[in-house]
Amino acid sequence: MIVGRSLYGPTASSNESIARGEQVNVEYYSLPNHDSARGRPGPLERTNGDVLNHRIPKRDLQASTLTRSITIVLLVVGLSSWATYMQANFLPTSGRRLEMPRPSLDLDYQPSSQLDIVISMYRESKTSVSSVISRITQIDVIAKTSPRVIVYTKDEDAEASQLQQALGAFEVIKLPNEGRESETYLHHVLRHWDNLAEHTLFMQADIHNPREFYPRVRDYFKFNTGMLSLGFSGNVCDCRNCGDRWGWSDTSGVLLDVYKDANQLSCGPMLLSYKGQFIASAQRIRGVERKVYEELRQALVDPESWAHQQKYLQGRPDSMNAPYFGYTMERLWSTLLQCSDMDIAWKCPTLLSGSRRGGDAGDCQCFDEIAPE
């Protein structure tokens, strides 16, 4: 007797016989019998009373071969894609990295404080802003710096002293309601040019993506942070013709000018920043000439500036408290602060995921050099 296996395995009755120690005659499909005298494929035939012999049609063999070939091709493509993904996200990128010049840093500057938290406020609830301040200052890496909280309000009805007491802020300053949060940040930089903290956390009173914002500060803010965007990243464009999927675009040439002033290059890929929330070092801020910040602020607050003229606006909505150029400034901070490293676009995890396997704090920011002793 021949003991074999069927196409779908032993039957239940076969299993019972095997359990009793009996030999079982199990039928199975054999390979084609090429010595058959038949001129065409035949049906299943019993041979020797024990085994079934089946001649497989030639067209079926060809189809099977084609299927195997397609499977191999798909496997190769899949492995190649996986390898590319691994190289882009987990391996050194020196082979494809666009080398940026070393940032211009003011290494001679000696700050008198470690961290300022600059908050741009309008008419947000005092309770909610107080809660934001409490939560951000309780993050361990922030608490260690004994931060000063400086609030700029653009609410014309606000009482600075009352607001300062309600928020427990180091200082509250009223500003005209012009230029959105970017004018607030530029105002702070110019006002504190000679007494900037070692680092400044710029943020709005109404934090964007708060669930992801706090972990990003906690996990990525380091002593040598130069520029760390706290909005979503990964959007890149060319400074000559830049736009994004949210309908913003700018082809006026101002991006090219800022890129040249900040990076000492004629043009290149720009890493866009979003949400008006980021951490920057005084060394990096002061590494760009003061007049660049002055000109950008003037463009926002001067109604006669080019930023409020139709040649630039091209029919787009604009007002002093919501200038179109304010949306451009929101996207310009990484470029202005010399942080257009393309590795950040490729490697920085989304705010939602928070981190990536094999990643580190350098994935999402530009570090400063350590000043010599």
C-alpha positions, 0 to 999 in steps of 0.5 A: 500500500502507498501512504501519501497525502491528499490535496487538502490533507488526510480525511477524517476517516484517514485520521481515525485509521492512522490513530488505530495504527492501520496503513491508509491508502490516501490519494493525491495529485501527481505531476504530469505523466509525460510518457502518456500515449494520449495526445491531449491532457486527460482527466484524473486517472487512477494508476496502480489502484493507489495514485491519481495521475493528472496531466496539467494542460500546457496553458495552465503551466504557462499561466502558473509561470506568469503568476510566479513571475509577477509575484517575484517582480512585485516582491522586488519592487516591495523590497526596493520601496522598503529599502528606500523608506528605511534609507530616507528615515533611519540611515545617514543621509549624507549622500542626498543631503543639501549642505547648508552653510554654517549658520551665522551665530552671535557667539559673543552675546551673553544673555542675562536670563535663560528663557523668556516665554513670549505670548501674543494675546488678544481677547482670549479668556484669562482663565484659559491663558493662565492655564496655558502658562501654568502647564507650560511652566510645569514642564520639567525642561522649562521649569529648570530655566526659571522662565520669565513670562512676557505677555503682549496684548492687542486688546485695546480694552485690556488693563495691563496691570490687571492682566499681569496680576491675573496671569502672574506674568513677569510683564504685560505690554499693550500693543496696537492691533496690527500685524498679527502675532508676527508683529508681536514677535518682531516687536519683542526681538527689537525691544529686547535686542540687547537683553534677549534671553538665552532662548525665547519660546514664542507662542500664541495665547490660543495654542494650536494642537495643544495635545501635541504641543506640550510633548514636542516642547518636553521631548525636543527642547535642548540646551543647544536648540537653535530653532525648533518649530512647534507647528507641523513640519515637512512642507518645502518649497522654492523661494522663487515660487512658493505656495502650499496646499492651504491656498497661500502663495508668494511670488513677490520676491520677498522670500528670495530677499529674506532667504539671501539676507538670512542664509547668505545664499541666492536661493534654495529650498525653504522649510516652511514653519506654521502656527506661529509657535517656536523656540529660538536662541538669542545667538541665532536671532542675533546672527541675522542683522537687526535691520532685517527684523526692522524691515519686516516689522515695518512692512506689517505696520506701515499702511504705505508699505509694499506689503499693503499695496495691490501690486503685492496683494493682487486682490487678496484680502488685507487689513492692518490687523490681519495683513496678508503678509502676516501669513507669509511671516508665519511661514518664514520663521524657519528660513529667517532663523537659518533653519532650512535643513531638508533633513528636518522635512524628511525626518521630523515626525508628525505632531500626532505621532510625536516620535519615530523609531530610531529618531532623536531630538535633532530630527526636528530642529537646528542646533547651535554650536557650543560657544568656546570657553 
